[in-house]
Amino acid sequence: MFKLRTLPFAEIPGFVSKETCEFHYGKHHQTYVNNLNNLIAGGEFEGKSLFEIVTKAQGGIFNNAAQVYNHDFYWDCITPNASARSAELEEALNANFGSVDKFKETFLNAATTLFGSGWCWLVYNNGKLEIKQTSNAQTPVTEGLIPLLVVDVWEHAYYIDHRNARPAYLEKFFSHINWEFVSKSLEWAKKEGINSINSYMKSLHA
């Protein structure tokens, strides 16, 4: 049985309020966990790891399993504390996007223009960094891509604090990225490849 992970902060003042945490984490994220447990009970995916379910399931089971992972990862990508990029990450952003500022512009534009509900990702793909948009519960993991950073652009992620102003939410998001986590994710991706995702999921859902 899967359990809701621990939220790594109580709030992020000016970006993610306690009320947003109560609804986004305590209700939406919890519901995906509950739904997943109910859907796999007595079936072929009962007792399987989250990684196995995300990469092999379809339909409602996939949707809820992927949303558990997508949210797990999102919470680790943001922080109320100052954080720094590793030299390795800085070099990779400069090499693939021209500069950190250009990466910010490209990433926020992709997140702003994603139609409807979904996610915007920075992924590691065979030595390159790429920006990837996914709709609804879709995740780059199913394409063999390794997430390094994600922003949630479902309205429930930002409506309480920012109403319908997605660009304002995204600007705040960028100023609260947990660069230490993103840097570690790049390090793990280079060392372990796709297994780094499995290791991350197991660290939260043993």
URNORCOR-V254880 format. One record per residue. N is the residue number from 1. RES is the residue in one letter. SS is DSSP state (H for helix, E for strand, C for the rest). PSI is psi in whole degrees, 0 to 359 (999 if undefined). Layout:
n:N res:RES ss:SS psi:PSI
n:N res:RES ss:SS psi:PSI
This chain:
n:1 res:M ss:C psi:132
n:2 res:F ss:C psi:149
n:3 res:K ss:C psi:152
n:4 res:L ss:C psi:128
n:5 res:R ss:C psi:164
n:6 res:T ss:C psi:134
n:7 res:L ss:C psi:130
n:8 res:P ss:C psi:5
n:9 res:F ss:C psi:161
n:10 res:A ss:C psi:328
n:11 res:E ss:C psi:167
n:12 res:I ss:E psi:97
n:13 res:P ss:C psi:132
n:14 res:G ss:C psi:354
n:15 res:F ss:C psi:300
n:16 res:V ss:E psi:108
n:17 res:S ss:C psi:168
n:18 res:K ss:H psi:324
n:19 res:E ss:H psi:318
n:20 res:T ss:H psi:318
n:21 res:C ss:H psi:318
n:22 res:E ss:H psi:318
n:23 res:F ss:H psi:310
n:24 res:H ss:H psi:313
n:25 res:Y ss:H psi:307
n:26 res:G ss:H psi:336
n:27 res:K ss:H psi:301
n:28 res:H ss:H psi:305
n:29 res:H ss:H psi:317
n:30 res:Q ss:H psi:322
n:31 res:T ss:H psi:321
n:32 res:Y ss:H psi:320
n:33 res:V ss:H psi:313
n:34 res:N ss:H psi:314
n:35 res:N ss:H psi:317
n:36 res:L ss:H psi:313
n:37 res:N ss:H psi:319
n:38 res:N ss:H psi:321
n:39 res:L ss:H psi:328
n:40 res:I ss:H psi:349
n:41 res:A ss:C psi:122
n:42 res:G ss:C psi:5
n:43 res:G ss:C psi:188
n:44 res:E ss:C psi:339
n:45 res:F ss:C psi:1
n:46 res:E ss:C psi:128
n:47 res:G ss:C psi:356
n:48 res:K ss:C psi:159
n:49 res:S ss:C psi:160
n:50 res:L ss:H psi:322
n:51 res:F ss:H psi:316
n:52 res:E ss:H psi:319
n:53 res:I ss:H psi:313
n:54 res:V ss:H psi:322
n:55 res:T ss:H psi:348
n:56 res:K ss:H psi:337
n:57 res:A ss:C psi:166
n:58 res:Q ss:C psi:174
n:59 res:G ss:H psi:217
n:60 res:G ss:H psi:324
n:61 res:I ss:H psi:313
n:62 res:F ss:H psi:312
n:63 res:N ss:H psi:314
n:64 res:N ss:H psi:322
n:65 res:A ss:H psi:316
n:66 res:A ss:H psi:322
n:67 res:Q ss:H psi:330
n:68 res:V ss:H psi:310
n:69 res:Y ss:H psi:314
n:70 res:N ss:H psi:317
n:71 res:H ss:H psi:318
n:72 res:D ss:H psi:311
n:73 res:F ss:H psi:320
n:74 res:Y ss:H psi:315
n:75 res:W ss:H psi:327
n:76 res:D ss:H psi:343
n:77 res:C ss:H psi:351
n:78 res:I ss:E psi:154
n:79 res:T ss:C psi:148
n:80 res:P ss:C psi:352
n:81 res:N ss:C psi:155
n:82 res:A ss:C psi:142
n:83 res:S ss:C psi:158
n:84 res:A ss:C psi:147
n:85 res:R ss:C psi:144
n:86 res:S ss:C psi:161
n:87 res:A ss:H psi:323
n:88 res:E ss:H psi:315
n:89 res:L ss:H psi:316
n:90 res:E ss:H psi:315
n:91 res:E ss:H psi:319
n:92 res:A ss:H psi:320
n:93 res:L ss:H psi:317
n:94 res:N ss:H psi:319
n:95 res:A ss:H psi:323
n:96 res:N ss:H psi:337
n:97 res:F ss:H psi:353
n:98 res:G ss:C psi:322
n:99 res:S ss:C psi:166
n:100 res:V ss:H psi:321
n:101 res:D ss:H psi:320
n:102 res:K ss:H psi:322
n:103 res:F ss:H psi:314
n:104 res:K ss:H psi:312
n:105 res:E ss:H psi:314
n:106 res:T ss:H psi:317
n:107 res:F ss:H psi:312
n:108 res:L ss:H psi:327
n:109 res:N ss:H psi:317
n:110 res:A ss:H psi:319
n:111 res:A ss:H psi:322
n:112 res:T ss:H psi:321
n:113 res:T ss:H psi:357
n:114 res:L ss:C psi:123
n:115 res:F ss:C psi:132
n:116 res:G ss:C psi:212
n:117 res:S ss:C psi:145
n:118 res:G ss:E psi:207
n:119 res:W ss:E psi:149
n:120 res:C ss:E psi:130
n:121 res:W ss:E psi:150
n:122 res:L ss:E psi:124
n:123 res:V ss:E psi:158
n:124 res:Y ss:E psi:123
n:125 res:N ss:E psi:97
n:126 res:N ss:C psi:50
n:127 res:G ss:C psi:353
n:128 res:K ss:E psi:152
n:129 res:L ss:E psi:133
n:130 res:E ss:E psi:156
n:131 res:I ss:E psi:134
n:132 res:K ss:E psi:130
n:133 res:Q ss:E psi:139
n:134 res:T ss:E psi:147
n:135 res:S ss:E psi:149
n:136 res:N ss:C psi:241
n:137 res:A ss:C psi:359
n:138 res:Q ss:C psi:149
n:139 res:T ss:C psi:144
n:140 res:P ss:H psi:343
n:141 res:V ss:H psi:323
n:142 res:T ss:H psi:347
n:143 res:E ss:H psi:7
n:144 res:G ss:C psi:14
n:145 res:L ss:C psi:150
n:146 res:I ss:E psi:112
n:147 res:P ss:E psi:139
n:148 res:L ss:E psi:331
n:149 res:L ss:E psi:144
n:150 res:V ss:E psi:148
n:151 res:V ss:E psi:135
n:152 res:D ss:E psi:121
n:153 res:V ss:C psi:25
n:154 res:W ss:C psi:144
n:155 res:E ss:H psi:330
n:156 res:H ss:H psi:347
n:157 res:A ss:H psi:335
n:158 res:Y ss:C psi:353
n:159 res:Y ss:H psi:323
n:160 res:I ss:H psi:316
n:161 res:D ss:H psi:328
n:162 res:H ss:H psi:6
n:163 res:R ss:C psi:226
n:164 res:N ss:C psi:11
n:165 res:A ss:C psi:74
n:166 res:R ss:H psi:316
n:167 res:P ss:H psi:322
n:168 res:A ss:H psi:318
n:169 res:Y ss:H psi:317
n:170 res:L ss:H psi:324
n:171 res:E ss:H psi:318
n:172 res:K ss:H psi:319
n:173 res:F ss:H psi:312
n:174 res:F ss:H psi:328
n:175 res:S ss:H psi:354
n:176 res:H ss:C psi:21
n:177 res:I ss:E psi:138
n:178 res:N ss:C psi:82
n:179 res:W ss:H psi:333
n:180 res:E ss:H psi:319
n:181 res:F ss:H psi:317
n:182 res:V ss:H psi:319
n:183 res:S ss:H psi:317
n:184 res:K ss:H psi:321
n:185 res:S ss:H psi:321
n:186 res:L ss:H psi:317
n:187 res:E ss:H psi:314
n:188 res:W ss:H psi:320
n:189 res:A ss:H psi:318
n:190 res:K ss:H psi:325
n:191 res:K ss:H psi:318
n:192 res:E ss:H psi:352
n:193 res:G ss:C psi:217
n:194 res:I ss:C psi:335
n:195 res:N ss:H psi:341
n:196 res:S ss:H psi:329
n:197 res:I ss:H psi:315
n:198 res:N ss:H psi:317
n:199 res:S ss:H psi:319
n:200 res:Y ss:H psi:313
n:201 res:M ss:H psi:318
n:202 res:K ss:H psi:331
n:203 res:S ss:H psi:336
n:204 res:L ss:H psi:334
n:205 res:H ss:C psi:72
n:206 res:A ss:C psi:999
